[in-house]
């Protein structure tokens, strides 16, 4: 991590007694002490309808403190008593905010300036998209439809967030800024599948696995199961991550619980996944875990093979394809009779969908 930060960091200076570290278009400044407040500020940018615009993300040092984003408008051409704000990353669908629960308008430090402050919830919805983008388009519209528009470069923002975590001693902790916005998840590594150790498993998922009474996560064991380190995570694109966390293991099956992470969901970013399962004697049922799971990023395909016995001549095999919003079953095979006949996993097809 230190080498990465050193490579991204362009300039380190001291401004008014406070160290300032630059990451491309962004500057990090932190106060003194064990838990300093830190600001991540964009460059001061020219704007249509105002002299300049800048964007600042602030986080206090307290453990429970959340990041807050504010837009500073220097010398707006017209008054802005109740401005509407539209923010779009890389030309995508804009996030539209109005005064009230999502944002507030306050005077700036200079009498000629205006600050538009986003709520904690609005900030957390926006930051995961900002850290992955190239340009943030900002448009402020007044009551008389007067507009202020600017383009804010985003490269360097993720490195700046990591510097804030370092300065506030939050790195690798559940409350780290990079963890809150998804910057340290495998979603940052597009097309990759990554092994996830017990320590690297997000705190929320660790809690869920303990509450499920998963043997692998038994806290009473003096020697915790190594199988907790067999979990993995895969990038699904658009900021989403598939987490496959080991729950239990038998002689020939390893049971995984799967979650879909969406960092834009502030309330509960980890959604437990449910899957259809077929047994000849019972028919179709729903399950919240799969056995012997694998994910192929090239095909965007999740597979599971639950063996009826070690020989693998009976059991179920399922395949699900990621479609951008959910996993869709594309094939399911099942064989209940363990008779030693046939090739392992090549069971009769009970469902086949379009690929």
C-alpha contacts under 8 A as a table, 3 or more apart, distances in Angstrom:
res1	aa1	res2	aa2	distance
1	X	4	X	5.08
1	X	5	X	6.19
2	X	5	X	5.11
2	X	6	X	6.05
3	X	6	X	5.04
3	X	7	X	6.20
4	X	7	X	5.15
4	X	8	X	6.29
5	X	8	X	5.12
5	X	9	X	5.86
5	X	159	X	6.41
5	X	162	X	7.94
5	X	163	X	7.50
6	X	9	X	5.21
7	X	10	X	7.67
8	X	23	X	5.77
8	X	24	X	7.25
8	X	156	X	7.08
8	X	159	X	6.63
9	X	12	X	7.57
9	X	21	X	6.82
9	X	22	X	5.63
9	X	23	X	4.81
9	X	24	X	7.22
9	X	159	X	7.89
10	X	21	X	7.65
10	X	22	X	5.55
10	X	23	X	5.86
10	X	24	X	6.50
11	X	20	X	8.00
11	X	21	X	5.82
11	X	22	X	5.05
11	X	23	X	7.53
12	X	19	X	7.10
12	X	20	X	5.67
12	X	21	X	4.45
12	X	22	X	6.31
13	X	19	X	5.86
13	X	20	X	5.15
13	X	21	X	6.47
14	X	17	X	5.81
14	X	18	X	5.40
14	X	19	X	4.38
14	X	20	X	5.58
15	X	18	X	5.21
15	X	19	X	6.24
15	X	20	X	6.45
18	X	29	X	6.54
18	X	30	X	6.65
18	X	31	X	6.35
18	X	32	X	7.85
19	X	29	X	5.94
19	X	30	X	6.82
20	X	27	X	6.38
20	X	28	X	5.51
20	X	29	X	4.70
20	X	30	X	7.51
21	X	27	X	5.52
21	X	28	X	5.09
21	X	29	X	6.64
22	X	25	X	7.31
22	X	26	X	5.67
22	X	27	X	4.29
22	X	28	X	6.23
22	X	160	X	7.63
23	X	26	X	5.12
23	X	27	X	6.12
23	X	28	X	7.85
23	X	155	X	7.99
23	X	156	X	4.77
23	X	157	X	7.02
23	X	159	X	6.42
23	X	160	X	5.93
24	X	27	X	7.96
24	X	155	X	6.38
24	X	156	X	4.98
25	X	42	X	5.94
25	X	43	X	6.06
25	X	153	X	6.43
25	X	154	X	6.86
25	X	155	X	6.41
25	X	156	X	6.12
25	X	157	X	7.68
26	X	40	X	6.47
26	X	41	X	5.50
26	X	42	X	4.62
26	X	43	X	6.37
26	X	154	X	7.97
26	X	156	X	6.18
26	X	157	X	6.28
26	X	160	X	6.81
27	X	39	X	7.95
27	X	40	X	5.60
27	X	41	X	5.24
27	X	42	X	6.45
27	X	43	X	7.65
27	X	160	X	7.17
28	X	38	X	6.96
28	X	39	X	5.68
28	X	40	X	4.59
28	X	41	X	6.53
28	X	160	X	6.23
28	X	163	X	7.45
28	X	164	X	7.24
29	X	38	X	5.62
29	X	39	X	5.35
29	X	40	X	6.70
30	X	36	X	5.94
30	X	37	X	5.65
30	X	38	X	4.11
30	X	39	X	6.35
30	X	164	X	7.75
30	X	167	X	7.31
31	X	36	X	4.86
31	X	37	X	5.64
31	X	38	X	6.51
32	X	35	X	7.66
32	X	36	X	5.45
33	X	36	X	5.51
34	X	168	X	7.07
35	X	60	X	7.78
35	X	61	X	4.33
35	X	62	X	6.50
35	X	167	X	7.93
35	X	168	X	5.35
35	X	169	X	7.61
36	X	60	X	6.64
36	X	61	X	4.89
36	X	167	X	7.47
36	X	168	X	6.21
37	X	58	X	7.33
37	X	59	X	5.79
37	X	60	X	4.13
37	X	61	X	4.96
37	X	168	X	7.92
38	X	58	X	5.83
38	X	59	X	5.53
38	X	60	X	6.38
38	X	61	X	7.51
38	X	164	X	6.38
39	X	56	X	6.54
39	X	57	X	5.65
39	X	58	X	4.49
39	X	59	X	6.60
40	X	56	X	5.53
40	X	57	X	5.03
40	X	58	X	6.40
40	X	160	X	6.71
40	X	161	X	7.53
41	X	54	X	7.14
41	X	55	X	5.80
41	X	56	X	4.31
41	X	57	X	6.43
42	X	54	X	5.71
42	X	55	X	5.35
42	X	56	X	6.38
42	X	152	X	7.41
42	X	153	X	7.95
43	X	54	X	6.23
43	X	55	X	7.90
44	X	52	X	6.12
44	X	53	X	5.80
44	X	54	X	4.94
45	X	52	X	5.22
45	X	53	X	5.16
45	X	54	X	6.11
45	X	150	X	7.35
45	X	151	X	7.85
45	X	152	X	7.38
46	X	50	X	7.67
46	X	51	X	6.15
46	X	52	X	4.56
46	X	53	X	6.32
46	X	150	X	6.90
47	X	50	X	5.48
47	X	51	X	6.09
47	X	52	X	5.34
47	X	53	X	6.13
47	X	148	X	6.60
47	X	149	X	5.60
47	X	150	X	4.79
47	X	151	X	7.91
48	X	51	X	7.61
48	X	147	X	7.61
48	X	148	X	5.30
48	X	149	X	5.18
48	X	150	X	6.60
49	X	76	X	6.06
49	X	77	X	5.48
49	X	78	X	7.89
49	X	146	X	7.84
49	X	147	X	6.16
49	X	148	X	4.50
49	X	149	X	6.88
50	X	53	X	7.34
50	X	73	X	6.76
50	X	74	X	6.22
50	X	75	X	5.38
50	X	76	X	4.09
50	X	77	X	5.47
50	X	148	X	6.28
51	X	73	X	7.77
51	X	74	X	5.58
51	X	75	X	5.37
51	X	76	X	6.61
52	X	73	X	6.21
52	X	74	X	5.05
52	X	75	X	7.18
53	X	71	X	7.14
53	X	72	X	5.66
53	X	73	X	4.86
53	X	74	X	6.09
53	X	150	X	7.00
54	X	71	X	5.97
54	X	72	X	5.24
54	X	73	X	6.90
54	X	152	X	7.92
55	X	69	X	7.28
55	X	70	X	5.98
55	X	71	X	4.72
55	X	72	X	6.26
55	X	152	X	7.87
56	X	69	X	5.72
56	X	70	X	5.39
56	X	71	X	6.46
56	X	72	X	7.78
57	X	67	X	6.51
57	X	68	X	5.59
57	X	69	X	4.42
57	X	70	X	6.50
58	X	67	X	5.59
58	X	68	X	5.27
58	X	69	X	6.36
59	X	65	X	6.54
59	X	66	X	6.09
59	X	67	X	4.55
59	X	68	X	6.41
60	X	65	X	5.66
60	X	66	X	7.37
60	X	67	X	7.59
61	X	65	X	6.69
61	X	168	X	6.13
62	X	65	X	5.23
63	X	175	X	7.12
64	X	175	X	7.81
66	X	120	X	6.51
67	X	120	X	6.57
67	X	123	X	6.96
67	X	124	X	7.47
67	X	177	X	7.66
68	X	117	X	7.57
68	X	118	X	6.48
68	X	119	X	6.62
68	X	120	X	5.63
68	X	123	X	5.82
69	X	117	X	6.18
69	X	118	X	5.49
69	X	119	X	7.65
69	X	120	X	7.99
69	X	123	X	5.76
70	X	115	X	6.53
70	X	116	X	5.49
70	X	117	X	4.27
70	X	118	X	5.87
71	X	115	X	5.59
71	X	116	X	5.04
71	X	117	X	6.44
72	X	108	X	7.26
72	X	113	X	7.05
72	X	114	X	6.01
72	X	115	X	4.60
72	X	116	X	6.53
73	X	76	X	6.25
73	X	113	X	5.61
73	X	114	X	5.17
73	X	115	X	6.13
73	X	116	X	7.97
74	X	112	X	6.61
74	X	113	X	4.57
74	X	114	X	6.67
75	X	112	X	5.25
75	X	113	X	5.41
75	X	114	X	7.80
76	X	79	X	6.93
76	X	112	X	7.69
76	X	113	X	7.12
76	X	114	X	7.67
76	X	148	X	7.65
78	X	146	X	7.40
79	X	142	X	7.77
80	X	83	X	5.52
80	X	142	X	5.49
80	X	143	X	7.39
81	X	105	X	7.62
81	X	142	X	7.41
81	X	143	X	7.61
82	X	98	X	7.81
82	X	99	X	6.34
82	X	105	X	7.45
82	X	142	X	6.46
82	X	143	X	6.47
83	X	98	X	6.91
83	X	99	X	7.01
83	X	105	X	7.94
83	X	140	X	6.24
83	X	141	X	5.41
83	X	142	X	4.55
83	X	143	X	6.50
84	X	96	X	7.36
84	X	97	X	6.03
84	X	98	X	4.83
84	X	99	X	6.99
84	X	140	X	5.67
84	X	141	X	5.10
84	X	142	X	6.46
85	X	96	X	5.72
85	X	97	X	5.12
85	X	98	X	6.32
85	X	138	X	7.44
85	X	139	X	5.91
85	X	140	X	4.73
85	X	141	X	6.50
86	X	94	X	5.76
86	X	95	X	5.53
86	X	96	X	4.46
86	X	97	X	6.38
86	X	137	X	8.00
86	X	138	X	6.05
86	X	139	X	5.18
86	X	140	X	6.50
87	X	94	X	5.08
87	X	95	X	5.14
87	X	96	X	6.57
87	X	136	X	6.71
87	X	137	X	5.67
87	X	138	X	4.95
87	X	139	X	6.57
88	X	91	X	5.88
88	X	92	X	5.55
88	X	93	X	6.01
88	X	94	X	4.15
88	X	95	X	6.22
88	X	136	X	5.68
88	X	137	X	5.13
88	X	138	X	6.88
89	X	92	X	5.51
89	X	93	X	7.76
89	X	94	X	7.40
89	X	129	X	6.97
89	X	130	X	6.52
89	X	133	X	5.99
89	X	134	X	7.30
89	X	135	X	5.86
89	X	136	X	4.62
89	X	137	X	6.31
90	X	133	X	6.13
90	X	134	X	6.11
90	X	135	X	5.30
90	X	136	X	6.35
90	X	137	X	7.51
91	X	94	X	7.93
91	X	137	X	7.38
95	X	126	X	7.95
97	X	102	X	6.21
97	X	103	X	6.90
98	X	102	X	6.59
98	X	103	X	6.40
99	X	102	X	6.42
99	X	103	X	4.97
99	X	104	X	5.44
99	X	105	X	7.33
100	X	103	X	5.73
100	X	104	X	6.41
101	X	104	X	7.95
101	X	119	X	6.97
102	X	118	X	5.78
102	X	119	X	5.07
102	X	121	X	7.29
102	X	122	X	5.72
103	X	116	X	6.69
103	X	117	X	5.40
103	X	118	X	4.30
103	X	119	X	5.54
103	X	122	X	7.83
104	X	116	X	5.81
104	X	117	X	5.23
104	X	118	X	6.59
104	X	119	X	7.83
105	X	114	X	7.15
105	X	115	X	5.81
105	X	116	X	4.66
105	X	117	X	6.27
106	X	114	X	6.11
106	X	115	X	5.25
106	X	116	X	6.47
106	X	117	X	7.57
107	X	110	X	7.70
107	X	111	X	6.73
107	X	113	X	6.33
107	X	114	X	4.79
107	X	115	X	5.90
108	X	111	X	6.23
108	X	112	X	7.37
108	X	113	X	4.74
108	X	114	X	4.72
108	X	115	X	5.33
109	X	113	X	6.98
110	X	113	X	5.35
111	X	114	X	7.91
118	X	122	X	5.95
118	X	123	X	6.00
119	X	122	X	5.21
119	X	123	X	6.06
120	X	123	X	5.10
120	X	124	X	6.19
121	X	124	X	5.25
121	X	125	X	6.31
121	X	266	X	6.91
122	X	125	X	5.17
122	X	126	X	6.31
123	X	126	X	5.26
123	X	127	X	6.04
124	X	127	X	5.52
124	X	128	X	7.13
124	X	180	X	7.81
124	X	181	X	6.85
124	X	264	X	6.99
124	X	266	X	6.51
125	X	128	X	6.72
125	X	129	X	7.90
125	X	263	X	7.79
125	X	264	X	4.87
125	X	265	X	6.85
125	X	266	X	6.64
126	X	129	X	5.70
126	X	130	X	6.41
126	X	264	X	7.28
127	X	130	X	4.92
127	X	131	X	6.21
127	X	181	X	6.15
128	X	131	X	5.61
128	X	132	X	7.05
128	X	181	X	4.73
128	X	182	X	6.26
128	X	183	X	7.44
128	X	239	X	7.51
128	X	263	X	6.29
128	X	264	X	6.29
129	X	132	X	5.60
129	X	133	X	6.45
129	X	239	X	7.65
129	X	264	X	7.87
130	X	133	X	5.29
130	X	134	X	7.92
130	X	136	X	7.12
130	X	154	X	6.78
130	X	157	X	7.96
131	X	154	X	7.00
131	X	155	X	7.94
131	X	157	X	5.89
131	X	158	X	5.50
131	X	183	X	7.22
132	X	158	X	7.95
132	X	188	X	7.85
133	X	136	X	7.45
133	X	154	X	6.20
133	X	155	X	7.49
134	X	153	X	6.04
134	X	154	X	4.96
134	X	155	X	5.91
135	X	151	X	6.44
135	X	152	X	5.61
135	X	153	X	4.61
135	X	154	X	5.35
136	X	151	X	5.76
136	X	152	X	4.97
136	X	153	X	6.36
136	X	154	X	6.71
137	X	149	X	7.49
137	X	150	X	6.13
137	X	151	X	4.75
137	X	152	X	6.39
138	X	148	X	7.95
138	X	149	X	5.55
138	X	150	X	5.29
138	X	151	X	6.19
138	X	152	X	7.45
139	X	147	X	6.71
139	X	148	X	5.65
139	X	149	X	4.49
139	X	150	X	6.75
140	X	147	X	5.50
140	X	148	X	5.00
140	X	149	X	6.43
141	X	144	X	7.92
141	X	145	X	5.45
141	X	146	X	5.55
141	X	147	X	4.54
141	X	148	X	6.57
142	X	145	X	5.01
142	X	146	X	5.09
142	X	147	X	6.40
143	X	146	X	7.20
154	X	157	X	5.81
155	X	158	X	7.64
156	X	159	X	5.35
156	X	160	X	6.20
157	X	160	X	4.96
157	X	161	X	6.24
158	X	161	X	5.13
158	X	162	X	6.36
158	X	178	X	7.58
158	X	183	X	6.71
159	X	162	X	5.07
159	X	163	X	6.31
160	X	163	X	5.05
160	X	164	X	6.43
161	X	164	X	5.10
161	X	165	X	6.42
161	X	177	X	6.37
161	X	178	X	6.17
162	X	165	X	5.07
162	X	166	X	6.29
162	X	171	X	7.35
162	X	177	X	7.40
162	X	178	X	6.24
163	X	166	X	4.99
163	X	167	X	6.14
164	X	167	X	5.10
164	X	168	X	6.10
164	X	177	X	7.59
165	X	168	X	5.22
165	X	169	X	5.89
165	X	170	X	4.72
165	X	171	X	4.94
165	X	176	X	5.80
165	X	177	X	6.17
165	X	178	X	7.36
166	X	169	X	5.06
166	X	170	X	6.15
166	X	171	X	5.47
167	X	170	X	7.75
168	X	171	X	7.97
170	X	173	X	5.35
170	X	175	X	6.72
170	X	176	X	4.92
170	X	177	X	7.75
171	X	176	X	5.75
172	X	176	X	6.56
172	X	179	X	7.86
173	X	176	X	5.28
173	X	179	X	7.71
174	X	179	X	6.34
174	X	180	X	7.63
174	X	202	X	6.77
174	X	203	X	5.98
175	X	179	X	6.66
175	X	180	X	6.47
176	X	179	X	5.12
176	X	180	X	6.21
177	X	180	X	5.05
177	X	181	X	6.38
178	X	181	X	5.48
178	X	182	X	5.80
178	X	183	X	4.45
178	X	184	X	5.50
179	X	182	X	4.94
179	X	183	X	5.90
179	X	184	X	5.61
179	X	185	X	7.09
180	X	183	X	7.73
180	X	263	X	7.41
181	X	263	X	5.86
181	X	264	X	7.70
182	X	185	X	5.38
182	X	187	X	7.39
182	X	188	X	7.73
182	X	239	X	7.70
182	X	263	X	5.72
183	X	187	X	7.80
183	X	188	X	6.26
184	X	187	X	7.96
184	X	188	X	6.83
185	X	188	X	5.99
185	X	241	X	7.62
186	X	189	X	5.30
186	X	190	X	7.63
186	X	192	X	7.15
186	X	193	X	7.38
186	X	194	X	6.74
186	X	233	X	6.39
186	X	234	X	6.24
186	X	235	X	5.78
186	X	241	X	6.80
187	X	190	X	6.06
187	X	234	X	7.01
187	X	235	X	4.44
187	X	236	X	7.05
187	X	237	X	6.90
187	X	239	X	5.60
187	X	240	X	6.17
187	X	241	X	5.43
188	X	235	X	7.53
188	X	239	X	7.52
189	X	192	X	5.66
189	X	235	X	6.79
190	X	235	X	5.75
190	X	236	X	7.72
190	X	237	X	6.67
191	X	234	X	7.45
191	X	235	X	5.76
191	X	236	X	7.34
191	X	237	X	7.73
191	X	297	X	5.75
191	X	298	X	7.50
192	X	234	X	5.96
192	X	235	X	5.97
192	X	297	X	6.84
193	X	232	X	6.92
193	X	233	X	5.75
193	X	234	X	4.35
193	X	235	X	6.71
193	X	295	X	7.71
193	X	297	X	7.22
194	X	232	X	5.50
194	X	233	X	5.35
194	X	234	X	6.33
195	X	229	X	7.44
195	X	230	X	6.70
195	X	231	X	6.03
195	X	232	X	4.31
195	X	233	X	6.51
196	X	200	X	5.84
196	X	201	X	6.21
196	X	229	X	6.04
196	X	230	X	6.85
196	X	231	X	5.19
196	X	232	X	4.79
196	X	233	X	6.59
197	X	200	X	5.08
197	X	201	X	6.27
197	X	228	X	6.60
197	X	229	X	4.12
197	X	230	X	6.99
197	X	231	X	6.76
198	X	201	X	5.44
198	X	228	X	5.38
198	X	229	X	5.28
201	X	205	X	6.65
201	X	206	X	6.42
202	X	205	X	5.40
202	X	206	X	6.35
203	X	206	X	5.04
203	X	207	X	6.26
204	X	207	X	5.20
204	X	208	X	6.37
205	X	208	X	5.00
205	X	209	X	6.18
205	X	270	X	7.83
206	X	209	X	5.24
206	X	210	X	6.33
206	X	217	X	7.78
207	X	210	X	5.22
207	X	211	X	6.16
208	X	211	X	5.04
208	X	212	X	6.13
209	X	212	X	5.09
209	X	213	X	6.56
209	X	214	X	5.72
209	X	217	X	6.41
209	X	247	X	6.78
210	X	213	X	5.14
210	X	214	X	5.99
210	X	217	X	5.62
210	X	218	X	6.61
210	X	219	X	7.67
211	X	214	X	7.63
213	X	217	X	7.36
213	X	218	X	6.97
214	X	217	X	5.43
214	X	218	X	6.53
214	X	247	X	4.85
214	X	248	X	6.00
215	X	218	X	5.14
215	X	247	X	6.48
215	X	248	X	5.55
216	X	224	X	7.02
216	X	225	X	5.38
216	X	226	X	7.94
216	X	227	X	6.53
216	X	228	X	5.96
216	X	246	X	7.12
216	X	247	X	5.55
216	X	248	X	5.48
216	X	249	X	7.80
217	X	224	X	7.18
217	X	225	X	7.42
217	X	228	X	7.08
217	X	247	X	7.09
218	X	221	X	5.92
218	X	224	X	7.18
219	X	222	X	7.98
219	X	224	X	7.50
221	X	224	X	5.54
225	X	228	X	6.14
226	X	229	X	5.68
226	X	230	X	7.49
227	X	230	X	5.09
227	X	231	X	7.57
227	X	246	X	6.71
227	X	249	X	7.87
228	X	231	X	6.13
228	X	245	X	7.37
228	X	246	X	5.75
228	X	247	X	7.58
230	X	245	X	7.79
230	X	246	X	6.67
231	X	243	X	7.78
231	X	244	X	5.65
231	X	245	X	4.64
231	X	246	X	5.40
231	X	256	X	7.90
232	X	243	X	6.14
232	X	244	X	5.36
232	X	245	X	6.61
233	X	241	X	6.67
233	X	242	X	5.43
233	X	243	X	4.44
233	X	244	X	6.04
234	X	241	X	5.63
234	X	242	X	5.08
234	X	243	X	6.66
234	X	295	X	7.48
234	X	297	X	7.55
235	X	239	X	7.59
235	X	240	X	6.39
235	X	241	X	4.73
235	X	242	X	6.42
235	X	297	X	7.90
236	X	239	X	7.25
236	X	240	X	5.39
236	X	241	X	5.42
236	X	242	X	6.68
236	X	297	X	7.97
236	X	300	X	7.60
236	X	322	X	7.57
236	X	324	X	7.51
237	X	240	X	5.69
237	X	241	X	7.48
237	X	324	X	7.63
239	X	262	X	6.61
239	X	263	X	7.00
240	X	260	X	6.89
240	X	261	X	5.44
240	X	262	X	4.92
240	X	263	X	7.15
241	X	260	X	5.87
241	X	261	X	5.00
241	X	262	X	6.91
242	X	258	X	7.07
242	X	259	X	5.88
242	X	260	X	4.91
242	X	261	X	6.33
243	X	258	X	5.57
243	X	259	X	5.08
243	X	260	X	6.38
243	X	261	X	7.33
244	X	256	X	5.85
244	X	257	X	5.81
244	X	258	X	4.53
244	X	259	X	6.60
244	X	293	X	7.78
245	X	256	X	5.25
245	X	257	X	5.30
245	X	258	X	6.25
246	X	254	X	7.01
246	X	255	X	5.85
246	X	256	X	4.38
246	X	257	X	6.36
247	X	254	X	7.76
247	X	255	X	5.57
247	X	256	X	5.47
247	X	257	X	6.42
248	X	254	X	6.03
248	X	255	X	5.15
248	X	256	X	7.33
249	X	252	X	7.58
249	X	253	X	5.81
249	X	254	X	4.33
249	X	255	X	5.92
250	X	253	X	5.33
250	X	254	X	6.40
251	X	310	X	7.48
252	X	307	X	6.97
252	X	309	X	7.15
252	X	310	X	5.63
253	X	291	X	5.87
253	X	292	X	6.03
253	X	306	X	6.39
253	X	307	X	6.53
254	X	291	X	5.33
254	X	292	X	5.24
255	X	289	X	6.52
255	X	290	X	5.71
255	X	291	X	4.43
255	X	292	X	6.49
256	X	289	X	5.51
256	X	290	X	5.34
256	X	291	X	5.91
256	X	292	X	7.33
256	X	293	X	6.92
257	X	272	X	7.72
257	X	273	X	7.85
257	X	288	X	6.63
257	X	289	X	4.64
257	X	290	X	6.62
258	X	272	X	6.11
258	X	273	X	5.64
258	X	288	X	7.72
258	X	289	X	6.69
258	X	290	X	7.89
259	X	270	X	5.90
259	X	271	X	5.29
259	X	272	X	4.48
259	X	273	X	5.43
260	X	269	X	7.92
260	X	270	X	5.61
260	X	271	X	5.07
260	X	272	X	6.52
260	X	273	X	6.78
261	X	269	X	5.36
261	X	270	X	4.52
261	X	271	X	6.32
262	X	265	X	5.79
262	X	269	X	5.07
262	X	270	X	6.64
263	X	266	X	6.95
263	X	269	X	5.45
264	X	269	X	7.13
265	X	268	X	6.02
265	X	269	X	4.93
266	X	269	X	6.17
268	X	271	X	7.15
272	X	288	X	7.56
273	X	288	X	6.36
274	X	286	X	6.68
274	X	287	X	5.76
274	X	288	X	4.71
274	X	289	X	7.30
275	X	286	X	5.64
275	X	287	X	5.38
275	X	288	X	6.36
275	X	289	X	7.64
276	X	284	X	6.66
276	X	285	X	5.80
276	X	286	X	4.63
276	X	287	X	6.28
277	X	284	X	5.58
277	X	285	X	5.24
277	X	286	X	5.74
277	X	287	X	6.50
278	X	282	X	7.36
278	X	283	X	5.35
278	X	284	X	4.47
278	X	285	X	6.25
278	X	316	X	7.63
278	X	334	X	6.94
279	X	282	X	5.30
279	X	283	X	5.20
279	X	284	X	6.63
279	X	334	X	6.92
279	X	335	X	7.92
279	X	336	X	6.99
280	X	283	X	5.50
280	X	334	X	7.54
280	X	335	X	7.46
280	X	336	X	6.44
282	X	285	X	7.83
287	X	290	X	7.61
290	X	293	X	6.53
290	X	304	X	6.17
290	X	305	X	7.93
290	X	306	X	7.47
291	X	304	X	5.63
291	X	305	X	5.85
291	X	306	X	5.10
292	X	304	X	5.45
292	X	305	X	5.52
292	X	306	X	6.55
293	X	302	X	7.16
293	X	303	X	5.67
293	X	304	X	4.49
293	X	305	X	6.95
294	X	302	X	5.87
294	X	303	X	5.38
294	X	304	X	6.57
295	X	300	X	7.13
295	X	301	X	5.70
295	X	302	X	4.48
295	X	303	X	6.36
296	X	299	X	5.56
296	X	300	X	5.59
296	X	301	X	5.25
296	X	302	X	6.51
297	X	300	X	4.61
297	X	301	X	6.75
298	X	301	X	7.88
299	X	321	X	7.74
300	X	321	X	5.84
300	X	322	X	5.49
301	X	319	X	6.73
301	X	320	X	5.64
301	X	321	X	4.46
301	X	322	X	6.20
302	X	319	X	5.67
302	X	320	X	5.08
302	X	321	X	6.22
302	X	322	X	7.72
303	X	317	X	7.33
303	X	318	X	5.61
303	X	319	X	4.45
303	X	320	X	6.38
304	X	317	X	5.67
304	X	318	X	5.34
304	X	319	X	6.66
305	X	315	X	7.43
305	X	316	X	5.80
305	X	317	X	4.43
305	X	318	X	6.65
305	X	345	X	7.30
306	X	315	X	5.53
306	X	316	X	5.29
306	X	317	X	6.45
307	X	310	X	6.67
307	X	311	X	7.95
307	X	312	X	5.27
307	X	313	X	7.65
307	X	314	X	6.14
307	X	315	X	4.62
307	X	316	X	6.70
308	X	312	X	6.53
308	X	313	X	7.40
308	X	314	X	5.01
308	X	315	X	4.43
308	X	316	X	7.89
308	X	336	X	7.54
308	X	338	X	7.11
309	X	312	X	5.72
309	X	313	X	7.33
309	X	314	X	6.84
309	X	315	X	7.68
309	X	338	X	7.57
311	X	314	X	7.98
311	X	340	X	7.76
311	X	344	X	7.30
312	X	315	X	7.08
312	X	344	X	4.85
312	X	345	X	6.55
313	X	338	X	5.84
313	X	339	X	7.02
313	X	340	X	5.64
313	X	341	X	6.59
313	X	342	X	6.61
313	X	343	X	6.61
313	X	344	X	4.81
313	X	345	X	6.80
314	X	334	X	7.44
314	X	335	X	5.08
314	X	336	X	5.71
314	X	337	X	6.06
314	X	338	X	4.97
314	X	339	X	7.75
314	X	344	X	7.31
314	X	345	X	7.38
314	X	347	X	7.48
315	X	334	X	5.82
315	X	335	X	5.36
315	X	336	X	5.91
315	X	345	X	7.66
316	X	332	X	7.38
316	X	333	X	5.59
316	X	334	X	4.32
316	X	335	X	6.41
316	X	345	X	7.39
316	X	347	X	7.56
317	X	332	X	5.82
317	X	333	X	5.09
317	X	334	X	6.43
317	X	345	X	6.40
317	X	347	X	7.77
318	X	329	X	7.52
318	X	330	X	7.99
318	X	331	X	5.84
318	X	332	X	4.43
318	X	333	X	6.34
319	X	329	X	5.96
319	X	330	X	5.76
319	X	331	X	5.24
319	X	332	X	6.41
320	X	327	X	5.62
320	X	328	X	5.09
320	X	329	X	4.20
320	X	330	X	5.45
320	X	331	X	7.15
321	X	327	X	5.28
321	X	328	X	5.17
321	X	329	X	6.33
321	X	330	X	6.51
322	X	325	X	7.27
322	X	326	X	5.86
322	X	327	X	4.45
322	X	328	X	6.36
323	X	326	X	5.75
323	X	327	X	6.12
323	X	328	X	6.89
329	X	332	X	7.51
329	X	352	X	7.91
329	X	353	X	6.91
330	X	351	X	7.57
330	X	352	X	5.46
330	X	353	X	4.52
330	X	354	X	6.43
330	X	355	X	6.42
331	X	349	X	7.37
331	X	350	X	7.86
331	X	351	X	5.41
331	X	352	X	4.34
331	X	353	X	6.17
332	X	349	X	5.95
332	X	350	X	5.76
332	X	351	X	5.05
332	X	352	X	6.51
333	X	345	X	7.96
333	X	346	X	7.51
333	X	347	X	5.31
333	X	348	X	5.41
333	X	349	X	4.37
333	X	350	X	5.49
333	X	351	X	7.02
334	X	347	X	5.49
334	X	348	X	5.89
334	X	349	X	6.69
334	X	350	X	6.73
335	X	338	X	7.72
335	X	347	X	5.64
335	X	348	X	6.55
338	X	341	X	7.84
342	X	346	X	7.06
342	X	347	X	7.77
343	X	346	X	5.42
343	X	347	X	7.79
344	X	347	X	7.60
349	X	352	X	7.05
